[in-house]
């Protein structure tokens, strides 16, 4: 049996009926604390989640910000829009060893690690590409298929952006998802999709414009009410106190006055009014979700962990410089369970 049998789309039909009245749904509506015992530990690039809600091990290789820039003659008509980013990551320095590397080499090393470790899934959380080059997308798809490992993809702000091309961020995202990126979604909704892997539900939600729309907020709410153990995948990290503007989803100062890079990136300026109320509500619901194990993101090109209301957000080093995360979701053993029991 192929390993992809573990990897299936979560049907929205599952969100009705008895699941919506699960204990976790009631806990959420009553604003109670997470009834699960969860422990998260980090050791350099290794991340471990232990929880009594996890019934069997799940191994994840998490990749962000590869910035592939391959191109061919099909990209010639778009060179005026791709020129800066085509040169941005031609050669990089490995974040750990200091050796010279490049995005293609780093991506292949991450995929080789995933295959060697028999990973259950590869999570790709955006900026896999520096611009939506047909050559780069085809190359990445072939390499992912060669691994035989299921993968989850969401777009980053560079994946669909040809610098200087006219249009709103939302319209440009929609255009280049449909024209170029669509095969990476494997038939799923590009802006929001759910994937069940061995009892854990991974939610891939596109926030590559920094904002969340109403349909995405409803999608999150429905899956919180499902009672399933959840892992959220986003490109742009959610704001945490003291963090700079790159943690821009839900950042209270995000908006036109804080937009320093719109001219460099040749894109529309962020809105004068800042975030929508929907984006702020999304931020609140994520960190109030009783069944959320954690959030994984990229975008910053620098590893970090933020803990908000007991929920860890883990951001990966950029894959362009050799970074990726080796993530383990594991059942909580009896001996460790007793350590997390208040009256144990």
DAFEN-V268296 format. One record per residue. RES is the residue in one small letter. PHI is phi in whole degrees, 0 to 359 (NA if undefined). D_CENTER is the distance of its C-alpha to the mean C-alpha in Angstrom with 1 decimal. Layout:
BEGIN
RES&PHI&D_CENTER + RES&PHI&D_CENTER
END
This chain:
BEGIN
x&NA&28.1 + x&291&25.0 + x&294&21.9 + x&294&20.1 + x&292&22.2 + x&283&19.9 + x&242&17.1 + x&223&17.8 + x&289&16.6 + x&276&17.2 + x&284&20.1 + x&296&20.4 + x&296&24.0 + x&292&23.0 + x&274&22.3 + x&265&26.0 + x&65&29.0 + x&290&29.1 + x&298&25.4 + x&292&25.3 + x&247&28.1 + x&293&26.6 + x&305&27.4 + x&290&23.8 + x&296&24.1 + x&293&27.4 + x&298&26.1 + x&296&23.5 + x&293&26.3 + x&265&28.6 + x&58&26.1 + x&271&26.8 + x&285&25.0 + x&300&22.7 + x&285&25.3 + x&277&23.3 + x&265&23.9 + x&229&20.7 + x&229&20.8 + x&239&18.0 + x&230&19.2 + x&232&18.1 + x&221&20.3 + x&55&19.2 + x&272&16.4 + x&264&16.9 + x&236&15.3 + x&234&17.2 + x&248&16.9 + x&243&20.3 + x&206&21.0 + x&286&23.9 + x&280&21.7 + x&271&20.4 + x&261&23.1 + x&210&22.3 + x&298&20.3 + x&230&16.8 + x&252&15.8 + x&235&12.3 + x&250&11.8 + x&254&8.5 + x&234&8.7 + x&221&7.7 + x&60&10.4 + x&283&13.1 + x&59&15.0 + x&297&17.3 + x&231&20.3 + x&306&22.6 + x&206&24.9 + x&214&28.3 + x&298&31.1 + x&294&29.0 + x&271&27.2 + x&302&30.5 + x&296&30.7 + x&250&27.5 + x&299&28.4 + x&294&29.3 + x&258&25.7 + x&249&24.0 + x&304&26.5 + x&294&24.8 + x&287&21.4 + x&294&23.3 + x&254&24.9 + x&292&22.2 + x&229&21.0 + x&302&24.0 + x&220&24.6 + x&231&22.6 + x&250&23.5 + x&302&21.9 + x&298&20.4 + x&251&22.3 + x&265&25.4 + x&81&26.2 + x&285&27.0 + x&288&26.6 + x&214&23.7 + x&203&21.8 + x&303&18.5 + x&297&20.1 + x&297&21.5 + x&296&18.5 + x&296&16.4 + x&297&19.3 + x&295&19.7 + x&294&16.2 + x&293&16.9 + x&297&20.4 + x&297&19.2 + x&300&17.1 + x&290&20.2 + x&295&22.6 + x&268&20.9 + x&56&20.7 + x&299&17.0 + x&281&16.2 + x&200&12.9 + x&250&10.8 + x&256&7.0 + x&243&6.5 + x&253&3.6 + x&106&6.7 + x&53&10.3 + x&297&11.3 + x&236&14.5 + x&277&16.6 + x&194&18.0 + x&281&18.2 + x&284&20.8 + x&299&22.2 + x&297&23.2 + x&292&19.8 + x&294&18.0 + x&298&20.9 + x&296&20.9 + x&297&17.2 + x&300&17.8 + x&294&21.0 + x&290&19.6 + x&295&16.9 + x&297&19.7 + x&297&22.0 + x&289&20.0 + x&73&20.6 + x&257&17.3 + x&301&15.1 + x&220&11.7 + x&239&8.7 + x&235&7.7 + x&229&6.4 + x&278&8.4 + x&256&8.8 + x&292&12.1 + x&270&14.1 + x&302&13.3 + x&246&15.6 + x&253&17.8 + x&265&21.3 + x&297&22.7 + x&92&25.8 + x&284&25.4 + x&288&26.6 + x&134&24.7 + x&288&22.4 + x&302&18.7 + x&293&18.2 + x&290&21.0 + x&293&19.9 + x&300&16.3 + x&299&18.2 + x&298&20.7 + x&276&18.8 + x&297&16.4 + x&291&19.7 + x&281&21.6 + x&229&19.4 + x&274&15.8 + x&308&16.7 + x&301&17.5 + x&292&14.0 + x&272&13.2 + x&54&16.2 + x&88&17.8 + x&268&15.1 + x&297&14.6 + x&296&12.4 + x&267&11.5 + x&194&11.0 + x&205&11.4 + x&238&12.1 + x&226&12.8 + x&265&15.4 + x&226&15.8 + x&50&18.9 + x&91&18.9 + x&249&15.3 + x&257&13.4 + x&264&9.6 + x&257&8.6 + x&258&6.2 + x&236&7.3 + x&281&7.9 + x&241&9.0 + x&289&9.9 + x&265&13.5 + x&79&12.8 + x&245&14.2 + x&239&13.8 + x&265&16.6 + x&295&18.9 + x&295&17.8 + x&293&14.2 + x&296&15.9 + x&297&18.2 + x&300&15.7 + x&300&14.1 + x&301&17.7 + x&298&18.9 + x&283&16.4 + x&297&17.3 + x&291&20.9 + x&292&20.5 + x&82&20.8 + x&288&18.4 + x&298&16.4 + x&245&12.9 + x&232&9.5 + x&262&6.9 + x&245&3.2 + x&222&3.2 + x&277&4.6 + x&270&7.8 + x&298&8.6 + x&283&11.0 + x&301&14.6 + x&228&16.6 + x&309&20.3 + x&87&21.5 + x&276&18.3 + x&284&18.8 + x&293&17.6 + x&296&14.5 + x&272&13.2 + x&267&14.0 + x&275&12.5 + x&90&15.6 + x&290&17.5 + x&294&21.2 + x&258&22.4 + x&294&20.0 + x&154&22.3 + x&303&24.9 + x&295&26.8 + x&258&23.9 + x&276&22.7 + x&265&24.1 + x&246&22.5 + x&296&23.2 + x&288&26.3 + x&299&24.9 + x&273&22.0 + x&49&24.5 + x&221&22.6 + x&299&23.6 + x&290&23.8 + x&300&21.6 + x&298&23.6 + x&300&26.7 + x&276&26.0 + x&76&22.5 + x&292&19.9 + x&287&20.8 + x&297&21.7 + x&297&19.1 + x&295&16.3 + x&295&18.2 + x&293&18.8 + x&302&15.1 + x&305&14.7 + x&295&17.8 + x&293&17.0 + x&303&13.7 + x&277&15.8 + x&264&18.8 + x&292&17.4 + x&289&19.7 + x&253&17.7 + x&271&14.3 + x&282&14.0 + x&178&11.1 + x&239&7.8 + x&239&5.4 + x&215&4.6 + x&218&6.8 + x&78&9.4 + x&278&12.3 + x&63&13.3 + x&206&14.5 + x&289&13.7 + x&197&14.2 + x&223&14.2 + x&238&15.1 + x&243&16.9 + x&235&17.6 + x&52&19.9 + x&82&19.2 + x&260&15.5 + x&276&13.7 + x&252&10.6 + x&243&10.0 + x&249&9.1 + x&267&9.9 + x&302&12.9 + x&288&12.7 + x&292&13.4 + x&303&16.1 + x&254&18.0 + x&94&17.5 + x&279&14.7 + x&193&12.4 + x&246&12.2 + x&255&14.5 + x&250&13.4 + x&235&16.1 + x&255&16.4 + x&227&20.2 + x&298&23.0 + x&278&24.8 + x&290&28.2 + x&298&31.4 + x&293&32.5 + x&281&29.2 + x&300&29.2 + x&295&32.6 + x&290&31.3 + x&258&28.9 + x&266&31.6 + x&300&33.4 + x&256&36.8 + x&290&36.3
END
